[in-house]
Structures are given as C-alpha cells and as structure tokens.
Amino acid sequence: MDIKISNSSARIGAVYTPPEWARFAVEKCGIFDSWMAGKTVFDPTMGEGGLLAALPEYGLSRGYTVPRLPMDRLFGLEIEQAAYKKALDFFRARFGFDMTRNFHNGDIFQFNENKFDILFGNPPWCNFVDLPPDYREKIKPLFFEYGLIEDSRKLLLGGSRIDIAALVVQKTIADNLDQNGEAVFFLPLSLFFNDGAHAAFRKFAVKDRSYLLRSIYDFDSIAVFEKISTRYGLASFGKGRAEHKNRAAAYFRYENNSWIEYKAVSPGAGKAYLTAKNESNGKINIPRVTVPKDSKPRQGVNPCGAIDVFVFREYADIDDELCEVNGAYRLPKKYLYPLITAGNFLEKKEAAKWVLLPYNSTTGKPLSPYELENEPRLSGYLQKHKKTLENRKGVLIRAQIKRGLWWSMLGVGPYSFANCKVVWEAYGKKTFRPLLFDGRWQANQSLQAFIPCNDKPAAENLLLQLSNPRIEEYLRSSKMEGTMNWAQPGKINAILDYPDKQANLFESPV
C-alpha cells in the first residue's frame, strides 16, 4: 500500500502512483520485457494495483491482447482490505481477469511464503518515529532482524528517522526475491543521500544476501506525487557480490527537458551517496578540512516546540544583572543569549532574537533544582510555563523531563558556550557561506549548524578552510540544494579530519 505520512501533519493517507509514472518505471527498468520473457512480478504493498496494472496496460498499448499477456505471473499483497478489493475489481473490469489467486490481503512483514523474480513497488514513506505507536512496537524487532539497527538505543536517537520504506526493501529482498532477481521501488531519496539514519541500509546487505544499487531516477524537479514534499525517485537493485556493492550507480536527473545521466557514488560502505559527472568515471574530489581536536559540527539549540517560552524578540538591559524581555519579564541576563537569525548572514550585526538557556555555562548541563532555586526570577518565570514545558513531545526531551529537568532543551552542551563559533545556514539553502561569531551567540535549531572553537585564531583558520569553494561543490554533489539536509552536521563531519583521537572536550553531558 502506498501509505505516506506527511512531514507536516504526520497523518496517514493513501497516495497512489500516477499511471504515467508507473509506465515510466515499466519502460525505464525493462520490467515489461522481463515479464513477457517469463519472469514473475510482485508488488508487496500494491494498494489498488496501479503499478501492476501498468504492465498489461503497456502491453495493450504495444498491440498485445489480454490473452497473450501472462497475467498469471503478476502477484500483489495489500494490507488494507478496501484497497485490496478495489485492485481485484479493477483487474476484473479492465482486463476481464480474476486475480484472486494472485492478489492477497495481508501485511508484507508476515508474508514469507513465496519468492519472485521481480519486486516492483511503492512502499510506505514514513519514519519509524511517526508510525502509530501500536504498529511501531509491533514491527520494532524487524529493524534488528533485517539489519537496519544494531543497537536499540539508536531507535531513540538518529535511528528513529529510519524510513519504513527501507525496512520493506530489506525484508522483501531477503525473503521474497529470487536469488537472481531484481527490485524496482519508488523511494524517498533520503535513503541514499542523507547522512545518519540510513547508513546500515546503504550497505545493501540483509541476512545472507548482498545486492547492488543499479540506478536512481531523481524526480526532484518533477511533481510526480501531489502534496508530497519529500525528495523521491525510482531506484533499481540487482544481484551483486559484497565487494562490489559500493560501485557507482547510474544516476539520472531531469534537466532541460531530458534525463541527464550522472554517477551516484558512495565513498564507502554505508556512506551517503554523492553525484559526479558521467565522464568522471565515478571519481569525486572530496575536500578535507582539519579542525581542532575538541570540535565537531553541531546543530543549534532546540526548544522542542517551546519557542514562545525560550525565545524573545525584545531585550533591554536593566542593570548589571537583570534584563527585560518582551517588555514583560525581568530575568538574569547571564542566561540570555543572542540567537542567530537569517539576517545575521546578511551583514546585520545586531541580534533580532534572544534565547533563554537555563544551563550552567561551565558544565553545559541544565541547572540543577538547587541552582534553579537560587535564581528566583528565573525559577518564577519557568514555573509559570511548567505545564507547557512538561508537555513537550519527543523521546529525548521526554527522558529529561522524567528526570525532573523539565526546563531542559536539546542541542545544548559545553560546545554551546565556546568562545567562538563558525556558523553556517544548514537548512533550505543552495549556497554555503560560513561566518565567525564571537562570544555568546547561539545557533538556531536545525536552521543552522556550527563548529565550536575555544580560541579565535583557531576559529579564523577553520573559517578560511570552510570558505573553500570546493566545500560548496561537495555539498552540491549530494543534490540536496534547498532541502532540510543541505549542510547539516553529518554532511560537514564527513569531510573533517581531527588531529588526534583524544576525548572530545565539547561532548554532550550524559
């Protein structure tokens, strides 16, 4: 079933593959010819059967009649009974063919009976953390079984962003694909080009099988699925030996009214793919940047939805110790910090916003209840908003709240209080322009990322290295321009060299 969960609303809804794009997949990946030559085709999440219907539809357009088409070699599975029945009704009405022996109503994660020559599907696009709680718990063990997670704690951290589409691909290749088969799926491109959560998927190994990424068609510039903001494309996979699984794959991008071929290359097992010109033979010149041993890229401070509590638009000094924010609250100024905004990257030096950090700036840890009690103005302000802060959602912030530290935030640690920060806009941009911020400035959630430095000369040297135009070329090779993953910490960390492996002085407190 083509279930999608919107990034903004997190609602489950059925969005089916448009017929013209189902036909596109059939043609570009040679599925029709393979089907006619005797191969079986299986859609593990078939919805109303649109992808499978593209095969006989294509055959009819080429002059075949239904009796000449191998309808008995089409198979499908659908979890929702209503969609399953619509698929049966459509094939009966359109082709006069009864598919009750070939189509089944069930969950792909409980379907292991058969193996097929070709997998052809559009699985759900939904992160693990966004699944309905009961279903999330039901399938959680499968992320371990099919090699997407090795440590359960990762499902509480970056692993919670693993897309269920990756699980469908791994499961069906392991259990439902013939040893010499091939797979074609419409997939979110984050599986290939985003750092972090999908590193295990990009190893292209599951149980005792290895397989290859053969090609990607990037639909970023084409509105294939309405109201879907996720970057998506068409990917094909095939048999391959482990030692070859990171070779370059064909990467197609629609430019100037035609599909232009590039190479998609992984720098190593599990690494996010980069793109290169086709004539480069898959070689990418990745820049390297040397950073201080006690520095690594970070996202900005994250109020976890409580922006109105922690972020202010108005700030005025009262005396050496107090300030007034939003013309309403008097707070100890040592806990107020200028927050970097987009204007600060446009030569605007003054702060337009300020963020409240109820943290010990020496340790980088949230103020203890005792420390907070000794700050009556701060404590009184936070107590007024206690209910709002205690009701914030998210696994990591909930863990802090359960410890009694309901005034905590995310993205705050010793690194937040470094003497200098080299900061860049990490979200939704197409250019990479890092700047140096002295002193108390704080980066803003995932909109910005930064590398902390303890002294200004080191920060200036780092800024000089990061200003190399090759850094922007490297970022563009990920084809993430304008997305939320344009230059997040993981993208930059991949090109950093640390002088030694000593303990990181800016690590988050446990």
C-alpha positions as CSV (number, residue, x, y, z in Angstrom):
1,M,0.0,0.0,0.0
2,D,1.3,3.4,-0.9
3,I,0.9,4.9,2.6
4,K,2.6,8.2,3.2
5,I,2.9,10.3,6.3
6,S,3.2,14.0,5.7
7,N,6.2,15.7,7.3
8,S,4.0,18.5,8.5
9,S,0.8,16.8,9.6
10,A,2.0,13.3,10.4
11,R,-1.3,11.9,9.1
12,I,-1.5,8.6,7.3
13,G,-3.1,8.7,3.9
14,A,-3.1,6.7,0.7
15,V,-1.3,8.3,-2.3
16,Y,-1.1,6.0,-5.3
17,T,1.4,6.1,-8.1
18,P,0.1,8.0,-11.2
19,P,-0.3,5.7,-14.2
20,E,2.1,7.7,-16.4
21,W,4.9,7.2,-13.8
22,A,4.1,3.5,-13.3
23,R,4.5,3.2,-17.0
24,F,7.8,5.2,-16.8
25,A,9.1,2.6,-14.4
26,V,8.0,-0.3,-16.5
27,E,9.8,1.2,-19.5
28,K,13.0,2.5,-18.0
29,C,13.7,-0.6,-15.9
30,G,12.8,-3.1,-18.6
31,I,10.1,-4.8,-16.4
32,F,7.7,-5.4,-19.3
33,D,10.2,-7.3,-21.4
34,S,11.3,-9.4,-18.4
35,W,7.7,-10.2,-17.6
36,M,6.9,-11.3,-21.1
37,A,10.1,-13.4,-21.1
38,G,8.7,-15.5,-18.2
39,K,9.6,-13.5,-15.1
40,T,7.2,-13.2,-12.1
41,V,6.4,-9.7,-10.8
42,F,5.4,-9.0,-7.2
43,D,4.2,-5.7,-5.6
44,P,4.5,-6.1,-1.8
45,T,2.4,-3.0,-1.0
46,M,0.2,-2.8,-4.0
47,G,-2.6,-0.5,-2.8
48,E,-5.2,-0.6,-5.6
49,G,-2.9,-2.4,-8.0
50,G,-1.8,0.6,-10.1
51,L,1.8,-0.4,-10.5
52,L,0.9,-4.0,-11.6
53,A,-1.8,-2.7,-13.9
54,A,0.9,-0.7,-15.7
55,L,2.3,-3.9,-17.2
56,P,-0.8,-5.1,-19.1
57,E,-1.7,-1.5,-19.9
58,Y,1.7,-1.1,-21.5
59,G,1.2,-4.4,-23.4
60,L,-2.1,-3.3,-24.8
61,S,-0.5,0.0,-26.0
62,R,2.0,-2.1,-27.9
63,G,-0.6,-4.1,-29.7
64,Y,-0.9,-7.2,-27.4
65,T,-4.3,-8.6,-26.5
66,V,-5.1,-9.7,-22.9
67,P,-5.0,-13.5,-23.7
68,R,-1.4,-13.0,-24.9
69,L,-0.3,-11.3,-21.7
70,P,1.0,-13.5,-18.8
71,M,-1.5,-12.2,-16.2
72,D,-0.9,-15.2,-14.0
73,R,2.7,-14.0,-13.4
74,L,1.5,-10.8,-11.6
75,F,1.3,-11.0,-7.8
76,G,0.4,-8.5,-5.2
77,L,-0.1,-8.0,-1.5
78,E,-2.1,-5.3,0.3
79,I,-2.7,-4.7,4.0
80,E,-5.9,-2.7,3.7
81,Q,-8.9,-4.8,2.7
82,A,-10.7,-2.0,0.9
83,A,-7.8,-1.3,-1.4
84,Y,-7.2,-5.0,-2.0
85,K,-10.8,-5.4,-3.1
86,K,-10.5,-2.4,-5.4
87,A,-7.5,-4.0,-7.1
88,L,-9.4,-7.2,-7.7
89,D,-12.4,-5.2,-9.1
90,F,-10.2,-3.1,-11.4
91,F,-8.4,-6.1,-12.9
92,R,-11.7,-7.8,-13.4
93,A,-13.4,-4.8,-15.0
94,R,-10.4,-3.6,-17.1
95,F,-8.8,-6.8,-18.2
96,G,-11.5,-9.4,-17.6
97,F,-9.1,-11.3,-15.4
98,D,-9.8,-12.8,-11.9
99,M,-6.7,-12.2,-9.8
100,T,-8.0,-13.8,-6.5
101,R,-5.3,-16.5,-6.7
102,N,-2.6,-13.9,-7.3
103,F,-3.6,-11.0,-5.1
104,H,-3.7,-11.3,-1.3
105,N,-4.8,-9.2,1.6
106,G,-2.1,-9.2,4.3
107,D,0.9,-7.5,5.9
108,I,4.2,-7.8,4.0
109,F,6.0,-8.3,7.3
110,Q,4.1,-11.5,7.8
111,F,4.3,-12.8,4.2
112,N,7.2,-15.2,3.6
113,E,5.7,-17.9,1.6
114,N,6.8,-17.1,-2.0
115,K,9.8,-15.8,-3.9
116,F,9.5,-13.8,-7.1
117,D,11.8,-12.7,-10.0
118,I,11.0,-9.0,-9.8
119,L,9.9,-6.8,-6.9
120,F,8.0,-3.7,-8.1
121,G,6.5,-1.4,-5.5
122,N,6.0,1.9,-3.9
123,P,6.3,1.2,-0.1
124,P,5.2,3.5,2.7
125,W,7.3,6.6,3.2
126,C,7.2,7.1,6.9
127,N,9.8,7.4,9.6
128,F,9.8,4.9,12.4
129,V,9.1,7.6,15.0
130,D,6.0,8.7,13.1
131,L,4.3,5.3,12.9
132,P,1.2,4.7,15.1
133,P,2.5,3.6,18.5
134,D,0.9,0.1,18.5
135,Y,2.3,-0.7,15.0
136,R,5.6,0.8,15.8
137,E,6.1,-1.6,18.7
138,K,4.8,-4.5,16.6
139,I,7.5,-4.1,13.9
140,K,10.3,-2.7,16.0
141,P,12.1,-6.1,16.2
142,L,12.2,-6.3,12.4
143,F,14.6,-3.3,12.2
144,F,17.1,-5.6,14.0
145,E,16.2,-8.7,12.1
146,Y,16.7,-7.1,8.7
147,G,20.0,-5.3,9.6
148,L,18.9,-1.7,9.9
149,I,19.6,-1.3,13.6
150,E,22.3,-2.9,15.7
151,D,21.7,-1.1,19.0
152,S,18.2,-0.5,20.4
153,R,19.3,2.9,21.6
154,K,19.7,4.1,18.0
155,L,15.9,3.9,17.7
156,L,15.8,6.6,20.4
157,L,18.4,8.7,18.7
158,G,19.1,9.1,14.9
159,G,17.7,5.7,14.1
160,S,14.2,6.9,14.9
161,R,14.4,8.6,11.5
162,I,14.8,5.3,9.6
163,D,12.1,5.2,6.9
164,I,9.8,2.1,6.9
165,A,10.5,2.0,3.1
166,A,14.0,0.8,3.9
167,L,12.5,-2.0,6.0
168,V,10.2,-3.1,3.2
169,V,13.1,-3.2,0.7
170,Q,15.3,-5.2,3.1
171,K,12.6,-7.6,4.1
172,T,11.3,-8.3,0.6
173,I,14.8,-8.7,-0.9
174,A,15.7,-11.1,2.0
175,D,12.5,-13.2,2.0
176,N,10.6,-12.6,-1.3
177,L,13.1,-12.2,-4.1
178,D,14.7,-15.0,-6.1
179,Q,18.4,-15.2,-5.7
180,N,18.9,-13.9,-9.2
181,G,16.1,-11.4,-9.1
182,E,15.9,-7.6,-9.3
183,A,13.9,-5.0,-7.4
184,V,12.4,-1.7,-8.5
185,F,11.0,0.7,-6.0
186,F,9.7,4.3,-5.7
187,L,11.6,5.5,-2.7
188,P,12.5,8.7,-0.7
189,L,15.9,9.8,-1.8
190,S,17.0,10.3,1.8
191,L,17.7,6.6,1.9
192,F,20.7,7.3,-0.5
193,F,21.7,10.9,0.0
194,N,21.1,11.7,3.7
195,D,23.7,11.0,6.4
196,G,22.9,9.2,9.6
197,A,19.8,7.1,9.9
198,H,20.2,5.0,6.7
199,A,23.8,4.1,6.9
200,A,23.0,0.5,7.6
201,F,20.6,0.3,4.6
202,R,23.3,1.6,2.3
203,K,25.5,-1.4,3.0
204,F,23.0,-3.3,0.8
205,A,23.2,-6.5,2.7
206,V,20.5,-8.4,4.6
207,K,20.8,-11.7,6.3
208,D,22.9,-13.8,4.0
209,R,22.4,-11.7,0.9
210,S,24.3,-8.8,-0.8
211,Y,22.8,-6.7,-3.6
212,L,23.6,-3.7,-5.7
213,L,22.1,-0.3,-6.3
214,R,21.9,-0.2,-10.1
215,S,20.2,3.1,-10.9
216,I,18.3,6.1,-9.5
217,Y,15.9,8.4,-11.3
218,D,15.7,11.6,-9.3
219,F,12.2,13.2,-9.5
220,D,13.2,16.3,-7.5
221,S,12.3,18.7,-10.3
222,I,9.1,16.8,-11.3
223,A,5.8,16.8,-9.4
224,V,5.1,13.1,-9.6
225,F,3.2,12.7,-6.3
226,E,0.9,15.6,-5.3
227,K,1.4,17.3,-1.9
228,I,4.5,15.2,-1.1
229,S,7.4,17.5,-0.1
230,T,9.8,14.6,0.5
231,R,12.5,14.2,-2.2
232,Y,11.8,10.9,-4.0
233,G,12.8,8.9,-7.0
234,L,12.9,5.5,-8.7
235,A,15.6,3.1,-7.7
236,S,16.5,-0.3,-9.1
237,F,18.6,-3.0,-7.4
238,G,20.1,-6.3,-8.5
239,K,22.3,-9.2,-7.6
240,G,25.8,-8.3,-6.6
241,R,28.8,-9.5,-4.5
242,A,29.6,-7.8,-1.3
243,E,33.0,-6.4,-2.6
244,H,31.2,-4.7,-5.4
245,K,28.2,-3.2,-3.6
246,N,29.6,0.3,-3.4
247,R,30.4,0.7,-7.0
248,A,29.0,3.7,-8.9
249,A,25.3,3.5,-9.9
250,A,23.7,5.3,-12.8
251,Y,22.0,8.5,-11.6
252,F,19.5,10.3,-13.8
253,R,18.3,13.8,-13.2
254,Y,15.7,15.7,-15.3
255,E,17.3,18.8,-16.8
256,N,16.4,20.9,-19.8
257,N,13.5,18.6,-20.8
258,S,15.6,15.4,-20.8
259,W,17.1,12.8,-18.5
260,I,20.8,13.5,-18.0
261,E,23.0,10.7,-16.7
262,Y,25.5,11.1,-13.9
263,K,27.1,8.7,-11.5
264,A,26.0,8.2,-7.9
265,V,29.0,7.1,-5.8
266,S,29.3,6.0,-2.2
267,P,32.7,7.0,-0.6
268,G,32.5,3.8,1.4
269,A,30.1,1.2,2.9
270,G,27.2,2.9,4.4
271,K,28.3,6.4,3.4
272,A,25.8,8.8,1.8
273,Y,25.9,8.9,-2.0
274,L,27.5,11.8,-3.9
275,T,27.0,12.5,-7.6
276,A,29.6,13.0,-10.3
277,K,29.6,13.8,-13.9
278,N,29.3,10.7,-16.0
279,E,32.6,11.2,-17.7
280,S,34.4,11.3,-14.4
281,N,34.1,7.5,-14.1
282,G,32.7,7.9,-10.6
283,K,35.6,9.8,-9.2
284,I,34.8,12.6,-6.8
285,N,37.3,15.0,-5.4
286,I,36.2,15.3,-1.8
287,P,37.8,18.2,0.1
288,R,39.3,17.7,3.6
289,V,39.2,20.2,6.4
290,T,41.3,20.0,9.6
291,V,39.6,21.0,12.8
292,P,40.7,21.3,16.4
293,K,40.5,18.1,18.3
294,D,37.9,19.4,20.7
295,S,35.4,20.5,17.9
296,K,32.8,18.8,15.8
297,P,29.8,20.1,13.9
298,R,26.6,20.7,15.9
299,Q,23.0,21.8,15.3
300,G,21.7,24.8,17.2
301,V,19.7,25.0,20.4
302,N,16.3,23.3,20.2
303,P,13.4,24.3,22.5
304,C,11.5,21.2,21.4
305,G,8.4,23.2,20.4
306,A,8.5,25.7,23.3
307,I,9.8,28.6,21.3
308,D,7.4,31.1,23.0
309,V,8.9,30.1,26.3
310,F,12.6,30.3,25.4
311,V,12.9,32.7,22.5
312,F,12.3,36.5,22.8
313,R,12.1,39.3,20.2
314,E,12.7,42.2,22.6
315,Y,15.6,42.6,25.0
316,A,16.7,45.6,27.2
317,D,19.3,45.8,29.9
318,I,18.1,46.9,33.3
319,D,21.3,46.8,35.3
320,D,24.4,44.7,35.5
321,E,22.5,41.6,36.4
322,L,19.0,41.9,35.0
323,C,17.4,42.4,31.6
324,E,13.8,42.8,30.5
325,V,12.5,40.5,27.6
326,N,9.4,41.1,25.5
327,G,8.6,44.1,27.7
328,A,7.2,41.8,30.3
329,Y,9.7,39.6,32.2
330,R,12.8,40.5,34.2
331,L,15.4,37.7,34.1
332,P,19.0,37.3,35.0
333,K,20.9,38.4,31.9
334,K,23.6,35.7,32.2
335,Y,21.0,33.2,31.0
336,L,20.0,35.2,27.9
337,Y,22.0,34.8,24.7
338,P,21.7,36.4,21.2
339,L,20.2,34.0,18.8
340,I,21.5,33.9,15.2
341,T,18.8,34.6,12.6
342,A,18.9,34.8,8.8
343,G,19.5,38.5,8.9
344,N,22.9,37.9,10.6
345,F,24.1,36.2,7.5
346,L,23.2,39.4,5.5
347,E,25.6,41.8,7.2
348,K,23.1,42.5,10.0
349,K,25.2,42.5,13.2
350,E,22.6,43.2,15.8
351,A,20.6,40.5,17.4
352,A,16.9,40.3,16.4
353,K,16.1,37.4,18.9
354,W,17.4,36.2,22.2
355,V,17.2,32.7,23.7
356,L,17.0,31.7,27.3
357,L,19.3,28.9,28.3
358,P,18.8,27.7,31.9
359,Y,22.1,26.0,31.9
360,N,25.4,26.0,33.7
361,S,27.7,27.6,31.2
362,T,30.8,25.9,32.7
363,T,29.5,22.3,32.6
364,G,27.0,22.7,29.7
365,K,24.4,20.9,31.8
366,P,20.9,22.0,32.7
367,L,20.7,23.9,36.0
368,S,20.1,21.6,38.9
369,P,17.0,22.1,41.0
370,Y,19.2,23.6,43.7
371,E,20.8,26.0,41.2
372,L,17.5,27.0,39.8
373,E,16.1,27.6,43.3
374,N,18.9,30.1,43.9
375,E,17.7,32.1,40.8
376,P,14.2,33.2,42.0
377,R,13.4,35.4,39.0
378,L,14.4,32.6,36.5
379,S,12.6,29.9,38.6
380,G,9.5,32.0,38.8
381,Y,9.4,32.5,35.1
382,L,9.9,28.9,34.3
383,Q,7.3,27.8,36.9
384,K,4.7,29.9,35.0
385,H,5.4,27.8,32.0
386,K,5.9,24.5,33.7
387,K,2.9,22.8,32.2
388,T,3.9,23.8,28.7
389,L,7.4,22.5,29.2
390,E,6.4,19.3,30.8
391,N,4.0,18.5,27.9
392,R,6.7,18.7,25.1
393,K,6.9,15.7,22.8
394,G,9.9,13.6,21.7
395,V,11.8,10.7,23.1
396,L,14.9,12.6,24.1
397,I,13.3,15.6,25.7
398,R,10.8,13.3,27.5
399,A,13.8,11.5,29.1
400,Q,15.0,14.8,30.5
401,I,11.5,15.7,31.8
402,K,11.2,12.3,33.5
403,R,14.4,13.1,35.3
404,G,12.8,16.2,36.7
405,L,14.7,18.6,34.4
406,W,11.6,19.9,32.7
407,W,13.4,23.2,31.8
408,S,15.9,21.3,29.6
409,M,16.4,21.8,25.9
410,L,18.1,19.8,23.2
411,G,21.3,20.8,21.3
412,V,22.8,22.4,24.4
413,G,26.1,21.3,25.9
414,P,29.6,22.6,26.7
415,Y,30.0,23.3,22.9
416,S,27.2,25.9,23.2
417,F,29.3,28.1,25.4
418,A,32.5,28.0,23.3
419,N,34.4,31.3,22.9
420,C,33.9,31.3,19.1
421,K,31.6,29.5,16.6
422,V,32.0,29.1,12.9
423,V,28.3,29.0,11.8
424,W,26.5,28.3,8.5
425,E,22.9,28.1,7.3
426,A,22.2,24.3,7.1
427,Y,18.6,24.2,6.1
428,G,16.9,25.0,2.8
429,K,19.9,26.8,1.2
430,K,21.8,26.4,-2.1
431,T,25.0,28.2,-1.1
432,F,27.5,27.6,1.7
433,R,28.6,30.8,3.4
434,P,30.1,30.2,6.9
435,L,30.6,33.1,9.3
436,L,32.6,33.6,12.5
437,F,30.5,34.6,15.6
438,D,32.3,35.6,18.8
439,G,31.2,35.2,22.3
440,R,27.6,34.4,23.4
441,W,25.9,33.9,20.0
442,Q,23.8,30.7,19.7
443,A,22.8,28.9,16.5
444,N,19.2,28.3,15.8
445,Q,17.9,24.7,15.8
446,S,18.4,22.8,12.5
447,L,18.3,26.0,10.6
448,Q,22.0,26.5,11.3
449,A,25.0,24.4,12.2
450,F,28.3,25.3,13.7
451,I,31.7,24.2,14.8
452,P,32.8,25.4,18.3
453,C,36.3,26.7,18.9
454,N,38.0,27.8,22.1
455,D,40.2,30.5,20.6
456,K,39.7,33.0,17.8
457,P,42.9,32.1,15.8
458,A,41.7,28.5,15.5
459,A,38.2,29.7,14.5
460,E,39.7,32.1,11.9
461,N,41.8,29.2,10.4
462,L,38.7,27.0,10.3
463,L,36.6,29.7,8.6
464,L,39.3,30.1,6.0
465,Q,39.3,26.3,5.2
466,L,35.5,26.1,5.2
467,S,35.3,29.1,2.8
468,N,37.0,27.0,0.1
469,P,34.5,26.9,-2.9
470,R,35.1,23.1,-3.1
471,I,33.1,22.7,0.0
472,E,30.0,24.0,-1.8
473,E,30.8,21.8,-4.8
474,Y,30.9,18.8,-2.4
475,L,27.5,19.7,-0.9
476,R,26.0,20.1,-4.3
477,S,27.2,16.6,-5.3
478,S,24.6,15.3,-2.8
479,K,21.8,17.0,-4.7
480,M,20.4,18.4,-1.5
481,E,20.1,22.1,-2.6
482,G,17.1,23.8,-1.0
483,T,16.3,20.9,1.3
484,M,16.4,20.4,5.1
485,N,19.6,18.4,4.6
486,W,21.6,20.9,2.7
487,A,24.5,21.2,5.1
488,Q,23.6,19.6,8.4
489,P,26.4,18.5,10.7
490,G,26.7,15.0,9.3
491,K,27.4,16.3,5.8
492,I,30.2,18.5,7.1
493,N,31.6,16.0,9.5
494,A,32.2,13.6,6.6
495,I,35.0,15.9,5.3
496,L,36.6,16.8,8.6
497,D,40.0,15.5,9.8
498,Y,40.7,15.6,13.5
499,P,44.4,15.8,14.6
500,D,44.1,13.0,17.2
501,K,41.6,10.8,18.9
502,Q,41.6,12.4,22.3
503,A,38.4,12.8,24.2
504,N,36.1,15.5,22.8
505,L,36.0,18.4,25.2
506,F,32.7,19.5,23.8
507,E,30.9,16.2,24.1
508,S,27.3,16.3,25.3
509,P,27.0,15.6,29.1
510,V,25.5,12.2,29.9
